[in-house]
Amino acid sequence: MASEVSFWRDRHVFVTGATGLVGSWLVRSLVAQGASVTCLIRDWVPESELVRASLIDRVKVVRGDICDSATIERALGEYEIDTVFHLAAQTIVGIANRNPVSTFESNIQGTWVLLEACRRSPMVKQIIVASSDKAYGDCDILPYSENTPLEGRHPYDVSKSCADLIAQAYHVTYKLPVIVTRCGNFYGGGDLNWNRIVPGTIRSILRGQRPVIRSDGQFIRDYFYVEDGAAAYMLLAERLAGDRSLAGHAFNFSNELQVTVLELVDRILSVMKSDLVPDVRNEANHEIRNQHLSAAKAREVLNWHPLFDLDSALATTVDWYRKFLTEEHHAGK
């Protein structure tokens, strides 16, 4: 399932959201396979893996906002973009609840601006749009399949439902070569949103502090390792290049595990050989209680399977944060 180096060598690729968790790992893989990568960057984020790993020195950078149509059209045209990965989004549920308008602008308007620019750019041949399992909303029938209706209710979920539907509309109406991905909660080295459960838990344990669980610990989530996400995105672009009938499809990607927040924290504690007891605060609200995905379509249509299991990926993730926080501590002295 590994990506073919020859496919990506010298291919002109545009990545939005390149300073984010998945974007940074995607850029790393694209650069390693010889792609000519152009990244759209709005804010300078020095702690981003894109910057810390010096990946930014190996890509072209367009400074601008995903909602600025002139900037997007110029980038696609001047850099002769062939393949587009649209990952730019406001991704934090709590921030979305506090700031719905900016979330709607980034996640919904940003998607139609990007797709409209692609429609007007004749060289673009593959577009991968990152949606989310949150686009499905709160559904009684689980696991989610790609046929589950998109019924987000809270600001973040609604923004992903809308962006997902807009991407499908651009395919149906304009035959745009777009595929939508719906993944679970990404985790992995480079995620510095400390209010997320994986990085927050690891940092607390390394500091000798009890890991905090904002919910009652029984929320079920689909946790998906970031390197698996990057590999899946690249696989989709490769397959779409060889089979245009895949355009307009959506694919779930998942390890297909049902893991509660408390179980995940316990696994991290085990990996880190810690006897700390989680601090369960039961404060979460406006969040979906039970979410998990079926990846049957990806397995059957794409012959896809994850490269990492949960425990090995958590161990790799812990190693990344241990190194990062050690370097940060020494730098602060």
One Martini backbone bead per residue (centre of mass of N, CA, C, O) as a GRO file, in nm:
protein
  333
    1MET     BB    1   0.050   0.067  -0.003
    2ALA     BB    2   0.272   0.221  -0.085
    3SER     BB    3   0.395   0.478  -0.227
    4GLU     BB    4   0.490   0.597  -0.534
    5VAL     BB    5   0.759   0.767  -0.622
    6SER     BB    6   0.705   0.817  -0.931
    7PHE     BB    7   0.440   0.972  -0.894
    8TRP     BB    8   0.568   1.223  -0.713
    9ARG     BB    9   0.781   1.303  -0.895
   10ASP     BB   10   0.748   1.643  -0.967
   11ARG     BB   11   0.484   1.695  -0.844
   12HIS     BB   12   0.229   1.935  -0.824
   13VAL     BB   13   0.161   2.046  -0.491
   14PHE     BB   14  -0.120   2.136  -0.278
   15VAL     BB   15  -0.123   2.262   0.068
   16THR     BB   16  -0.349   2.283   0.315
   17GLY     BB   17  -0.268   2.290   0.643
   18ALA     BB   18   0.060   2.248   0.691
   19THR     BB   19   0.076   2.324   1.016
   20GLY     BB   20  -0.060   2.085   1.087
   21LEU     BB   21  -0.066   1.771   1.176
   22VAL     BB   22  -0.122   1.631   0.899
   23GLY     BB   23   0.020   1.829   0.709
   24SER     BB   24   0.312   1.781   0.804
   25TRP     BB   25   0.319   1.473   0.734
   26LEU     BB   26   0.247   1.502   0.439
   27VAL     BB   27   0.485   1.675   0.353
   28ARG     BB   28   0.702   1.479   0.434
   29SER     BB   29   0.618   1.256   0.230
   30LEU     BB   30   0.626   1.421  -0.031
   31VAL     BB   31   0.922   1.509  -0.016
   32ALA     BB   32   1.044   1.219   0.005
   33GLN     BB   33   0.899   1.162  -0.300
   34GLY     BB   34   0.961   1.438  -0.485
   35ALA     BB   35   0.778   1.662  -0.454
   36SER     BB   36   0.625   1.971  -0.552
   37VAL     BB   37   0.568   2.189  -0.285
   38THR     BB   38   0.278   2.384  -0.192
   39CYS     BB   39   0.206   2.620   0.073
   40LEU     BB   40  -0.051   2.729   0.276
   41ILE     BB   41   0.004   3.024   0.490
   42ARG     BB   42  -0.108   3.223   0.751
   43ASP     BB   43   0.046   3.134   1.009
   44TRP     BB   44   0.310   3.156   1.224
   45VAL     BB   45   0.438   2.826   1.343
   46PRO     BB   46   0.717   2.735   1.508
   47GLU     BB   47   0.607   2.451   1.646
   48SER     BB   48   0.572   2.329   1.396
   49GLU     BB   49   0.677   2.061   1.216
   50LEU     BB   50   0.737   2.217   0.957
   51VAL     BB   51   0.955   2.391   1.108
   52ARG     BB   52   1.121   2.208   1.305
   53ALA     BB   53   1.196   2.002   1.046
   54SER     BB   54   1.256   2.193   0.789
   55LEU     BB   55   1.031   2.168   0.562
   56ILE     BB   56   0.998   2.470   0.475
   57ASP     BB   57   1.279   2.459   0.308
   58ARG     BB   58   1.129   2.239   0.084
   59VAL     BB   59   0.914   2.462   0.013
   60LYS     BB   60   0.657   2.640  -0.102
   61VAL     BB   61   0.528   2.970  -0.006
   62VAL     BB   62   0.197   3.082   0.066
   63ARG     BB   63   0.065   3.376   0.178
   64GLY     BB   64  -0.256   3.314   0.337
   65ASP     BB   65  -0.601   3.278   0.294
   66ILE     BB   66  -0.849   3.046   0.225
   67CYS     BB   67  -1.066   3.296   0.162
   68ASP     BB   68  -0.866   3.390  -0.074
   69SER     BB   69  -0.919   3.364  -0.403
   70ALA     BB   70  -0.675   3.503  -0.538
   71THR     BB   71  -0.455   3.337  -0.397
   72ILE     BB   72  -0.542   3.057  -0.489
   73GLU     BB   73  -0.539   3.103  -0.795
   74ARG     BB   74  -0.245   3.187  -0.815
   75ALA     BB   75  -0.115   2.930  -0.701
   76LEU     BB   76  -0.228   2.725  -0.905
   77GLY     BB   77  -0.114   2.870  -1.159
   78GLU     BB   78   0.194   2.939  -1.098
   79TYR     BB   79   0.246   2.620  -0.986
   80GLU     BB   80   0.104   2.403  -1.155
   81ILE     BB   81  -0.128   2.239  -1.029
   82ASP     BB   82  -0.234   1.892  -0.984
   83THR     BB   83  -0.246   1.849  -0.661
   84VAL     BB   84  -0.492   1.852  -0.389
   85PHE     BB   85  -0.477   1.936  -0.032
   86HIS     BB   86  -0.752   1.984   0.197
   87LEU     BB   87  -0.685   2.088   0.551
   88ALA     BB   88  -0.797   2.349   0.615
   89ALA     BB   89  -0.879   2.427   0.964
   90GLN     BB   90  -1.090   2.440   1.231
   91THR     BB   91  -1.038   2.170   1.489
   92ILE     BB   92  -1.168   2.285   1.757
   93VAL     BB   93  -1.444   2.243   1.940
   94GLY     BB   94  -1.424   2.467   2.158
   95ILE     BB   95  -1.367   2.699   1.960
   96ALA     BB   96  -1.626   2.666   1.796
   97ASN     BB   97  -1.820   2.731   2.033
   98ARG     BB   98  -1.692   3.027   2.078
   99ASN     BB   99  -1.621   3.052   1.736
  100PRO     BB  100  -1.825   3.007   1.482
  101VAL     BB  101  -1.759   3.206   1.251
  102SER     BB  102  -1.458   3.139   1.202
  103THR     BB  103  -1.519   2.843   1.147
  104PHE     BB  104  -1.706   2.879   0.904
  105GLU     BB  105  -1.507   3.028   0.728
  106SER     BB  106  -1.280   2.818   0.713
  107ASN     BB  107  -1.456   2.546   0.656
  108ILE     BB  108  -1.658   2.657   0.432
  109GLN     BB  109  -1.551   2.891   0.264
  110GLY     BB  110  -1.273   2.761   0.213
  111THR     BB  111  -1.387   2.531   0.037
  112TRP     BB  112  -1.522   2.694  -0.193
  113VAL     BB  113  -1.275   2.853  -0.276
  114LEU     BB  114  -1.096   2.615  -0.352
  115LEU     BB  115  -1.292   2.475  -0.559
  116GLU     BB  116  -1.326   2.717  -0.747
  117ALA     BB  117  -1.029   2.736  -0.823
  118CYS     BB  118  -1.014   2.452  -0.944
  119ARG     BB  119  -1.231   2.495  -1.164
  120ARG     BB  120  -1.036   2.740  -1.290
  121SER     BB  121  -0.806   2.501  -1.304
  122PRO     BB  122  -0.701   2.291  -1.557
  123MET     BB  123  -0.456   2.124  -1.404
  124VAL     BB  124  -0.640   1.999  -1.207
  125LYS     BB  125  -0.682   1.634  -1.110
  126GLN     BB  126  -0.661   1.630  -0.783
  127ILE     BB  127  -0.888   1.613  -0.489
  128ILE     BB  128  -0.842   1.634  -0.135
  129VAL     BB  129  -1.091   1.625   0.122
  130ALA     BB  130  -1.111   1.706   0.463
  131SER     BB  131  -1.301   1.567   0.673
  132SER     BB  132  -1.524   1.394   0.913
  133ASP     BB  133  -1.690   1.221   1.155
  134LYS     BB  134  -1.850   1.483   1.247
  135ALA     BB  135  -2.039   1.506   0.993
  136TYR     BB  136  -2.256   1.293   1.106
  137GLY     BB  137  -2.290   1.321   1.392
  138ASP     BB  138  -2.558   1.200   1.589
  139CYS     BB  139  -2.582   0.844   1.584
  140ASP     BB  140  -2.744   0.535   1.646
  141ILE     BB  141  -2.593   0.416   1.398
  142LEU     BB  142  -2.340   0.169   1.434
  143PRO     BB  143  -2.126   0.231   1.233
  144TYR     BB  144  -2.013   0.444   1.023
  145SER     BB  145  -2.097   0.510   0.700
  146GLU     BB  146  -2.100   0.664   0.390
  147ASN     BB  147  -2.436   0.656   0.414
  148THR     BB  148  -2.445   0.838   0.635
  149PRO     BB  149  -2.580   1.104   0.735
  150LEU     BB  150  -2.528   1.458   0.737
  151GLU     BB  151  -2.578   1.576   1.098
  152GLY     BB  152  -2.485   1.828   1.218
  153ARG     BB  153  -2.518   2.054   1.521
  154HIS     BB  154  -2.257   2.170   1.590
  155PRO     BB  155  -2.034   2.384   1.473
  156TYR     BB  156  -1.816   2.183   1.381
  157ASP     BB  157  -1.998   1.966   1.255
  158VAL     BB  158  -2.137   2.154   1.052
  159SER     BB  159  -1.883   2.243   0.898
  160LYS     BB  160  -1.826   1.951   0.791
  161SER     BB  161  -2.089   1.892   0.651
  162CYS     BB  162  -2.079   2.130   0.451
  163ALA     BB  163  -1.805   2.077   0.316
  164ASP     BB  164  -1.877   1.798   0.214
  165LEU     BB  165  -2.123   1.883   0.035
  166ILE     BB  166  -1.968   2.081  -0.142
  167ALA     BB  167  -1.776   1.877  -0.267
  168GLN     BB  168  -2.000   1.705  -0.397
  169ALA     BB  169  -2.123   1.932  -0.571
  170TYR     BB  170  -1.868   1.980  -0.750
  171HIS     BB  171  -1.888   1.707  -0.881
  172VAL     BB  172  -2.181   1.685  -0.984
  173THR     BB  173  -2.186   1.968  -1.141
  174TYR     BB  174  -1.848   1.989  -1.244
  175LYS     BB  175  -1.661   1.729  -1.232
  176LEU     BB  176  -1.484   1.727  -0.996
  177PRO     BB  177  -1.179   1.569  -0.877
  178VAL     BB  178  -1.318   1.453  -0.585
  179ILE     BB  179  -1.225   1.352  -0.249
  180VAL     BB  180  -1.347   1.228   0.061
  181THR     BB  181  -1.251   1.242   0.401
  182ARG     BB  182  -1.321   1.023   0.698
  183CYS     BB  183  -1.198   1.072   1.014
  184GLY     BB  184  -1.087   1.056   1.305
  185ASN     BB  185  -0.891   1.106   1.573
  186PHE     BB  186  -0.608   1.259   1.565
  187TYR     BB  187  -0.270   1.136   1.623
  188GLY     BB  188   0.057   1.263   1.719
  189GLY     BB  189   0.331   1.396   1.645
  190GLY     BB  190   0.277   1.764   1.667
  191ASP     BB  191   0.050   1.795   1.874
  192LEU     BB  192  -0.011   2.124   2.045
  193ASN     BB  193  -0.300   2.056   2.157
  194TRP     BB  194  -0.333   2.016   2.496
  195ASN     BB  195  -0.656   1.960   2.506
  196ARG     BB  196  -0.588   1.706   2.399
  197ILE     BB  197  -0.564   1.387   2.506
  198VAL     BB  198  -0.282   1.292   2.415
  199PRO     BB  199  -0.086   1.530   2.469
  200GLY     BB  200  -0.192   1.600   2.754
  201THR     BB  201  -0.129   1.328   2.888
  202ILE     BB  202   0.172   1.307   2.830
  203ARG     BB  203   0.261   1.569   2.966
  204SER     BB  204   0.158   1.510   3.247
  205ILE     BB  205   0.325   1.254   3.299
  206LEU     BB  206   0.607   1.386   3.252
  207ARG     BB  207   0.527   1.590   3.508
  208GLY     BB  208   0.365   1.419   3.732
  209GLN     BB  209   0.066   1.443   3.638
  210ARG     BB  210  -0.257   1.422   3.625
  211PRO     BB  211  -0.468   1.328   3.397
  212VAL     BB  212  -0.713   1.497   3.207
  213ILE     BB  213  -1.075   1.452   3.203
  214ARG     BB  214  -1.348   1.627   3.091
  215SER     BB  215  -1.512   1.396   3.099
  216ASP     BB  216  -1.635   1.074   3.203
  217GLY     BB  217  -1.462   0.865   2.997
  218GLN     BB  218  -1.706   0.730   2.792
  219PHE     BB  219  -1.623   0.834   2.539
  220ILE     BB  220  -1.635   0.745   2.198
  221ARG     BB  221  -1.354   0.692   1.978
  222ASP     BB  222  -1.166   0.748   1.675
  223TYR     BB  223  -0.834   0.657   1.654
  224PHE     BB  224  -0.585   0.820   1.434
  225TYR     BB  225  -0.295   0.798   1.281
  226VAL     BB  226  -0.114   1.030   1.109
  227GLU     BB  227   0.045   0.844   0.910
  228ASP     BB  228  -0.208   0.706   0.803
  229GLY     BB  229  -0.340   0.959   0.690
  230ALA     BB  230  -0.124   1.044   0.486
  231ALA     BB  231  -0.127   0.776   0.327
  232ALA     BB  232  -0.427   0.786   0.244
  233TYR     BB  233  -0.422   1.046   0.080
  234MET     BB  234  -0.212   0.951  -0.128
  235LEU     BB  235  -0.363   0.705  -0.229
  236LEU     BB  236  -0.606   0.854  -0.346
  237ALA     BB  237  -0.456   1.019  -0.559
  238GLU     BB  238  -0.344   0.776  -0.714
  239ARG     BB  239  -0.615   0.636  -0.777
  240LEU     BB  240  -0.749   0.877  -0.922
  241ALA     BB  241  -0.543   0.891  -1.158
  242GLY     BB  242  -0.640   0.583  -1.255
  243ASP     BB  243  -0.958   0.649  -1.143
  244ARG     BB  244  -1.224   0.854  -1.212
  245SER     BB  245  -1.463   0.698  -1.061
  246LEU     BB  246  -1.377   0.806  -0.766
  247ALA     BB  247  -1.510   1.050  -0.807
  248GLY     BB  248  -1.720   1.161  -0.532
  249HIS     BB  249  -1.610   1.009  -0.309
  250ALA     BB  250  -1.618   0.854   0.013
  251PHE     BB  251  -1.385   0.794   0.299
  252ASN     BB  252  -1.320   0.586   0.549
  253PHE     BB  253  -1.083   0.600   0.830
  254SER     BB  254  -0.986   0.310   1.032
  255ASN     BB  255  -0.923   0.079   1.304
  256GLU     BB  256  -1.196  -0.022   1.434
  257LEU     BB  257  -1.215   0.104   1.728
  258GLN     BB  258  -1.352   0.093   2.062
  259VAL     BB  259  -1.267   0.387   2.250
  260THR     BB  260  -1.229   0.519   2.538
  261VAL     BB  261  -1.088   0.767   2.704
  262LEU     BB  262  -0.997   0.598   2.946
  263GLU     BB  263  -0.860   0.373   2.784
  264LEU     BB  264  -0.651   0.552   2.647
  265VAL     BB  265  -0.515   0.657   2.902
  266ASP     BB  266  -0.435   0.376   3.007
  267ARG     BB  267  -0.249   0.310   2.769
  268ILE     BB  268  -0.051   0.540   2.815
  269LEU     BB  269   0.026   0.463   3.103
  270SER     BB  270   0.141   0.188   3.019
  271VAL     BB  271   0.357   0.280   2.815
  272MET     BB  272   0.480   0.480   3.060
  273LYS     BB  273   0.479   0.341   3.340
  274SER     BB  274   0.222   0.454   3.507
  275ASP     BB  275   0.036   0.529   3.834
  276LEU     BB  276  -0.148   0.733   3.757
  277VAL     BB  277  -0.455   0.912   3.813
  278PRO     BB  278  -0.718   1.016   3.672
  279ASP     BB  279  -0.891   1.333   3.610
  280VAL     BB  280  -1.236   1.329   3.638
  281ARG     BB  281  -1.466   1.605   3.546
  282ASN     BB  282  -1.730   1.625   3.379
  283GLU     BB  283  -1.741   1.904   3.152
  284ALA     BB  284  -1.853   1.823   2.892
  285ASN     BB  285  -1.994   1.980   2.590
  286HIS     BB  286  -2.114   1.956   2.278
  287GLU     BB  287  -2.071   1.636   2.244
  288ILE     BB  288  -2.020   1.339   2.110
  289ARG     BB  289  -2.042   1.021   2.254
  290ASN     BB  290  -2.057   0.822   1.985
  291GLN     BB  291  -1.774   0.719   1.776
  292HIS     BB  292  -1.759   0.510   1.477
  293LEU     BB  293  -1.596   0.339   1.207
  294SER     BB  294  -1.619   0.223   0.880
  295ALA     BB  295  -1.360   0.069   0.649
  296ALA     BB  296  -1.472  -0.121   0.421
  297LYS     BB  297  -1.447   0.045   0.161
  298ALA     BB  298  -1.139   0.083   0.166
  299ARG     BB  299  -1.071  -0.218   0.170
  300GLU     BB  300  -1.230  -0.298  -0.098
  301VAL     BB  301  -1.149  -0.064  -0.308
  302LEU     BB  302  -0.826  -0.004  -0.204
  303ASN     BB  303  -0.677  -0.207  -0.020
  304TRP     BB  304  -0.686  -0.102   0.273
  305HIS     BB  305  -0.456  -0.045   0.556
  306PRO     BB  306  -0.318  -0.008   0.838
  307LEU     BB  307   0.019   0.045   0.963
  308PHE     BB  308  -0.101   0.089   1.258
  309ASP     BB  309  -0.134   0.036   1.582
  310LEU     BB  310  -0.218   0.170   1.875
  311ASP     BB  311   0.026   0.096   2.057
  312SER     BB  312   0.261   0.164   1.860
  313ALA     BB  313   0.171   0.457   1.808
  314LEU     BB  314   0.183   0.552   2.102
  315ALA     BB  315   0.484   0.496   2.143
  316THR     BB  316   0.581   0.691   1.921
  317THR     BB  317   0.444   0.941   2.041
  318VAL     BB  318   0.586   0.946   2.314
  319ASP     BB  319   0.871   0.979   2.200
  320TRP     BB  320   0.824   1.254   2.071
  321TYR     BB  321   0.745   1.412   2.335
  322ARG     BB  322   0.992   1.353   2.499
  323LYS     BB  323   1.184   1.502   2.310
  324PHE     BB  324   1.041   1.774   2.287
  325LEU     BB  325   1.029   1.846   2.598
  326THR     BB  326   1.332   1.831   2.644
  327GLU     BB  327   1.412   2.053   2.443
  328GLU     BB  328   1.234   2.275   2.567
  329HIS     BB  329   1.368   2.275   2.847
  330HIS     BB  330   1.656   2.346   2.752
  331ALA     BB  331   1.578   2.609   2.598
  332GLY     BB  332   1.459   2.753   2.872
  333LYS     BB  333   1.746   2.785   3.033
   0.00000   0.00000   0.00000
